[in-house]
Amino acid sequence: MQLIRSQTKLDIVVHVDEQLDEQNRLRVTHALTKAKGVERAHFTEERHHLLVIGYDPASTSSSQILKLIRKQQLHAQLVGGL
């Protein structure tokens, strides 16, 4: 798995096992964007189980982001980087 750097920022893709409705997807992305180092988070339009997260690796890590998602009682796995 290779993560591509863009001016010290990284984008990752996370697979969420649960099928979430729009309200719960918004809840997840809102919680993530409030976290230190996370700059953006959104579910893909056509595949609502894929979550794209942009973050600053100097402030957080992909494992910390996964922990945040799992604290919301979700099952998630890192798919890779963009």
HELIX and SHEET records of a PDB file:
HELIX    1   1 GLU A   22  THR A   33  1                                  12    
HELIX    2   2 SER A   62  ARG A   70  1                                   9    
SHEET    1   A 4 VAL A  38  PHE A  43  0                                        
SHEET    2   A 4 LEU A  50  TYR A  55 -1                                        
SHEET    3   A 4 LEU A  10  VAL A  16 -1                                        
SHEET    4   A 4 ALA A  76  GLY A  81 -1                                        
END                                                                             
